[in-house]
Amino acid sequence: MSSVLVISGSPSRTSKTELIGEHIAQRLTAAGHRVDHLRVRSLPADALLGADTRVPAIAEAIAAVAAADGIVLASPTYKASYSGLLKAFLDLLPQFGFAGKAVLPLATGGTIAHVLAIDYALRPVVHSLGARHAVQGFFLLDKHVTVVDDEVSVHPDSGGPLADVIEQFDKALDGVPHRTVLGRSA
């Protein structure tokens, strides 16, 4: 069983990006993985922006990245790039903070014009952090995400391709050696 950390980089409490992150977390949990969801907006802003890794919440978030076998990076698209909030968090990680990990980059946005934000903005950062395997990223239109009776629903035009990307990520996790924590498999 692999451990996965979903990192949502949206500053909004009503974020569709965060909803999709939770949707992916549920899918991966159903596939047998241990999944945690880090909402970067919940970290103390002064410590995050000041890069104060001594603050317990920041240190715990960095440790969660280190302990995970796989990372899902979920960000809204702003100005043709991923969120500054996510950038501030990723800047706190060590140079090779994703070494040995499978990573799924995911972005949401209002228009398909921003689809390249994954390949030209987020993917280079994932590689610079030393990811073992960065699976094909996915861009999801905001209008394809709805909530009905507290359940996230993805429009069929995006639902099938999203399921394929999650499956690729699941397979990539199989190739990642599981971390050992305190003498037991993590």
C-alpha positions as CSV (number, residue, x, y, z in Angstrom):
1,M,0.0,0.0,0.0
2,S,1.4,3.4,-1.0
3,S,1.0,6.6,0.8
4,V,-0.2,9.6,-1.2
5,L,-0.3,13.3,-0.3
6,V,-2.8,15.5,-2.2
7,I,-1.6,19.1,-2.1
8,S,-4.3,21.7,-2.9
9,G,-2.9,25.1,-3.7
10,S,-6.0,27.1,-4.0
11,P,-6.6,30.1,-1.7
12,S,-10.3,29.8,-1.9
13,R,-12.5,27.9,0.6
14,T,-15.0,27.1,-2.1
15,S,-12.4,25.9,-4.6
16,K,-13.3,23.4,-7.3
17,T,-9.6,22.6,-7.3
18,E,-9.8,21.4,-3.7
19,L,-13.0,19.5,-4.5
20,I,-11.2,17.7,-7.3
21,G,-8.2,17.0,-5.0
22,E,-10.7,15.4,-2.6
23,H,-12.3,13.4,-5.4
24,I,-8.9,12.0,-6.4
25,A,-8.1,11.3,-2.8
26,Q,-11.3,9.2,-2.5
27,R,-10.5,7.4,-5.7
28,L,-7.0,6.5,-4.6
29,T,-8.3,5.4,-1.2
30,A,-10.7,3.1,-2.9
31,A,-7.8,1.7,-4.8
32,G,-6.1,0.8,-1.5
33,H,-3.8,3.7,-0.9
34,R,-3.4,5.7,2.3
35,V,-4.2,9.3,1.3
36,D,-3.9,12.6,3.2
37,H,-5.0,16.0,1.8
38,L,-2.9,19.1,2.5
39,R,-4.7,22.3,1.9
40,V,-1.9,24.9,1.7
41,R,-4.3,27.7,2.5
42,S,-4.7,26.2,6.0
43,L,-1.0,26.8,6.8
44,P,0.0,29.9,8.8
45,A,0.4,32.6,6.2
46,D,3.2,34.5,8.0
47,A,5.3,31.3,8.4
48,L,4.6,30.2,4.8
49,L,5.5,33.5,3.2
50,G,8.4,34.0,5.6
51,A,9.7,30.5,4.8
52,D,9.8,29.7,8.6
53,T,10.1,26.0,8.6
54,R,10.5,26.0,12.4
55,V,6.7,26.6,12.8
56,P,5.2,23.2,13.6
57,A,2.5,23.3,10.9
58,I,5.0,24.1,8.2
59,A,7.5,21.5,9.5
60,E,4.7,18.9,9.6
61,A,3.6,19.7,6.0
62,I,7.2,19.3,4.8
63,A,7.5,16.0,6.7
64,A,4.3,14.8,5.1
65,V,5.8,15.4,1.6
66,A,8.9,13.6,2.6
67,A,6.9,10.6,3.9
68,A,4.7,10.2,0.9
69,D,5.3,7.7,-2.0
70,G,3.2,9.8,-4.3
71,I,2.1,13.5,-4.6
72,V,-0.9,14.9,-6.3
73,L,-0.4,18.7,-7.0
74,A,-3.7,20.4,-7.6
75,S,-3.8,24.1,-8.5
76,P,-6.1,26.6,-10.0
77,T,-4.7,28.4,-13.0
78,Y,-4.0,32.1,-12.5
79,K,-2.3,34.3,-15.1
80,A,-1.5,31.1,-17.2
81,S,0.4,29.5,-14.3
82,Y,-0.2,27.6,-11.0
83,S,-1.1,29.5,-7.9
84,G,1.4,31.6,-5.9
85,L,0.2,29.9,-2.8
86,L,1.4,26.5,-4.2
87,K,4.6,28.1,-5.3
88,A,5.3,29.5,-1.8
89,F,4.9,26.0,-0.4
90,L,6.9,24.2,-3.1
91,D,9.7,26.8,-2.4
92,L,10.0,25.5,1.1
93,L,10.8,21.9,0.0
94,P,14.4,20.7,-0.2
95,Q,16.0,20.7,-3.7
96,F,15.1,17.1,-4.4
97,G,11.9,17.0,-2.2
98,F,10.1,14.8,-4.8
99,A,13.0,12.4,-5.2
100,G,11.7,8.8,-5.5
101,K,8.1,9.9,-5.8
102,A,5.4,9.6,-8.4
103,V,3.7,13.0,-9.0
104,L,0.4,13.8,-10.7
105,P,0.2,17.5,-11.7
106,L,-3.4,18.7,-12.0
107,A,-4.7,22.2,-12.8
108,T,-8.2,23.7,-13.0
109,G,-9.3,26.8,-14.9
110,G,-12.1,28.6,-16.6
111,T,-10.8,28.3,-20.1
112,I,-9.0,25.7,-22.2
113,A,-6.6,28.5,-23.2
114,H,-4.7,27.7,-19.9
115,V,-4.2,24.0,-20.6
116,L,-0.5,24.5,-21.2
117,A,0.1,25.8,-17.7
118,I,0.7,22.3,-16.6
119,D,3.5,21.6,-19.1
120,Y,5.1,25.0,-19.1
121,A,4.7,26.1,-15.5
122,L,4.0,23.2,-13.1
123,R,5.8,20.2,-14.8
124,P,9.3,22.0,-14.8
125,V,9.0,22.5,-11.0
126,V,8.0,18.9,-10.5
127,H,11.1,17.8,-12.4
128,S,13.4,20.2,-10.7
129,L,12.3,18.7,-7.4
130,G,13.5,15.4,-8.6
131,A,10.3,13.4,-9.1
132,R,10.9,9.8,-10.0
133,H,8.0,9.7,-12.3
134,A,5.7,12.6,-13.3
135,V,2.6,11.1,-14.9
136,Q,0.7,12.9,-17.7
137,G,-0.8,16.0,-16.1
138,F,-4.5,16.9,-16.4
139,F,-6.3,20.2,-16.9
140,L,-9.9,20.3,-15.8
141,L,-12.4,23.0,-16.8
142,D,-14.1,24.6,-13.8
143,K,-17.5,24.2,-15.5
144,H,-16.9,20.4,-15.6
145,V,-17.0,20.2,-11.8
146,T,-20.2,20.3,-9.9
147,V,-21.4,19.3,-6.5
148,V,-24.7,17.5,-6.2
149,D,-25.9,16.3,-2.7
150,D,-22.4,16.8,-1.3
151,E,-20.9,14.6,-4.0
152,V,-18.4,15.9,-6.6
153,S,-19.5,15.2,-10.1
154,V,-17.2,15.5,-13.1
155,H,-18.7,16.1,-16.6
156,P,-18.3,13.0,-18.9
157,D,-16.1,15.0,-21.2
158,S,-13.5,15.2,-18.4
159,G,-14.5,12.2,-16.3
160,G,-13.1,9.5,-18.5
161,P,-9.8,11.2,-19.2
162,L,-9.4,12.1,-15.5
163,A,-10.1,8.4,-14.6
164,D,-7.3,7.4,-17.1
165,V,-4.8,9.8,-15.5
166,I,-5.7,8.5,-12.0
167,E,-5.1,5.0,-13.3
168,Q,-1.7,6.0,-14.7
169,F,-0.8,7.5,-11.4
170,D,-1.9,4.4,-9.6
171,K,0.3,2.3,-11.8
172,A,3.2,4.7,-11.3
173,L,2.8,4.2,-7.5
174,D,3.4,0.5,-8.0
175,G,6.9,1.3,-9.2
176,V,7.8,3.5,-6.2
177,P,9.6,1.7,-3.4
178,H,7.5,2.3,-0.2
179,R,9.1,4.4,2.5
180,T,10.1,2.8,5.8
181,V,9.2,4.7,8.9
182,L,10.4,3.6,12.4
183,G,11.2,0.1,11.1
184,R,7.9,-0.5,9.4
185,S,6.6,0.0,5.9
186,A,5.0,3.4,5.7
